[in-house]
Structure formats: C-alpha cells, structure tokens
C-alpha cells in the first residue's frame, strides 16, 4: 500500500499526508509487523533482496529535494527527512507495549493516540 501512495501522481504535501495515514493505519492493524521487519533485517541480507527498491527510494529523495528547494519543507539531507518521517511513524509502533504501560493506556486508547499522531506528524513537517 505504501508503494501505491509513493507512486501516486499527487502533490507532495498530499502524498506525505497519505503516507502517514496509510503507514499508521497498517501499523495499527498489524502491530507486530515493525518488529518482524526489524528481526528480518537483522537475520538476512536485506540489501541484495531489496535493490529493486533503490530506484523508488531515489525518486522519493529527489522529490523531497525539490520540495526543499521550493521552501515547502525544512532544508536538510533528504535522507534525514526520510529517516525522521519513518521514525516518527514506526517508533511508537515498536514501543507500543512500553508506552501503554508508561501512560496507562489500553489498546483502544493507544489506537486513539496514534490516530491523533497522524495529524501531529503532518503538522511537524508542514507547520
């Protein structure tokens, strides 16, 4: 689903909004996927298995750079932008059990918090 969002011919701001929404929706629906991906990355040679994705990643980095050049988003290395974006989305999923305990939240309350997070992330990128 993320590929569909990334490949869609939509304006950058809408693409990022859709990416955040799809990523968090999928992550909440499959709460252990991020942990599985991390485990797989540490067990296998992901680089050779995913070289085909490099072209898509480079196209996204170029799109990010164009937006930075226009002043739409803060200027930085586009790789940092991408790492920051995915960190803001993925980290709360990986640490969900800890966060639920620390904040005294049940599953439904944490899901609501993650729904709020979609807008928060978007507003951090586009103040």
C-alpha positions in Angstrom: 0.0 0.0 0.0 2.9 2.3 0.7 4.1 1.8 -2.9 0.8 2.9 -4.2 1.0 6.1 -2.1 4.6 6.8 -3.2 3.9 6.1 -6.8 0.7 8.2 -7.0 0.9 11.4 -9.1 -0.2 13.5 -6.2 1.2 16.8 -4.9 4.0 16.2 -2.3 2.1 17.5 0.7 -0.9 15.2 -0.1 1.5 12.3 -0.7 3.1 12.8 2.8 -0.4 13.1 4.4 -1.5 9.9 2.7 1.8 8.1 3.6 1.4 8.9 7.2 -2.2 7.8 7.2 -1.6 4.5 5.4 1.5 3.7 7.4 0.0 4.2 10.8 -3.3 2.6 9.8 -1.4 -0.5 8.6 0.9 -0.5 11.6 -2.0 -0.4 14.0 -3.8 -3.2 12.1 -0.6 -5.3 12.1 1.0 -4.3 15.4 3.9 -6.7 15.3 4.9 -6.1 11.7 7.5 -3.5 12.5 9.2 -5.9 15.0 9.1 -8.6 12.3 10.7 -6.3 9.8 13.5 -5.4 12.2 14.1 -9.0 13.0 14.2 -10.0 9.3 16.6 -7.1 8.6 19.0 -8.4 11.2 18.7 -12.0 10.1 19.0 -11.7 6.3 20.9 -9.8 3.7 18.2 -7.2 3.1 20.4 -5.1 0.8 20.6 -7.7 -2.0 16.9 -8.6 -1.6 15.7 -5.0 -1.9 18.0 -3.5 -4.6 14.9 -3.1 -6.8 13.5 -0.6 -4.2 16.6 1.7 -4.5 15.2 3.3 -7.7 11.9 4.1 -5.9 13.8 5.4 -2.9 16.0 7.6 -5.0 12.9 9.1 -6.8 11.4 9.9 -3.4 14.7 11.5 -2.3 14.7 13.7 -5.4 11.1 14.7 -4.8 12.0 15.7 -1.3 14.9 17.7 -2.5 12.6 19.6 -5.0 10.3 20.4 -2.1 13.2 21.7 0.0 14.4 23.8 -3.0 10.9 25.3 -3.2 10.9 26.0 0.6 8.0 23.8 1.3 9.9 21.8 3.9 12.9 22.5 6.0 16.2 22.0 4.2 18.3 19.1 5.3 19.8 16.0 3.7 16.7 14.2 2.1 17.8 11.0 3.7 17.4 12.6 7.2 14.0 13.8 6.2 13.0 10.2 5.2 14.6 8.7 8.4 12.8 11.3 10.5 9.5 10.7 8.9 9.6 6.9 9.2 11.0 7.2 12.8 8.0 9.4 13.8 5.7 6.8 12.4 7.4 3.5 13.3 8.9 4.1 16.7 5.6 4.4 18.5 4.5 1.1 17.0 7.7 -0.7 18.1 7.5 0.7 21.6 3.7 0.4 22.0 3.8 -2.1 24.8 6.1 0.1 26.8 4.1 3.3 26.0 0.8 1.7 27.0 2.3 0.8 30.4 4.0 4.2 30.9 0.9 6.1 30.0 -1.6 3.7 31.5 -3.4 3.2 28.2 -5.4 0.2 26.9 -5.3 -0.9 23.3 -8.2 1.3 22.3 -6.8 4.4 24.0 -3.4 3.8 22.3 -5.1 3.4 18.9 -6.8 6.8 19.5 -3.5 8.3 20.4 -1.9 7.0 17.2 -4.9 8.4 15.2 -4.1 11.9 16.7 -0.5 11.3 15.8 -1.2 11.3 12.1 -2.1 15.0 12.2 0.7 15.8 14.6 3.3 14.3 12.3 1.9 16.1 9.3 1.9 19.4 11.2 5.5 18.9 12.3 6.5 18.6 8.6 4.2 21.3 7.4 3.9 23.8 10.2 
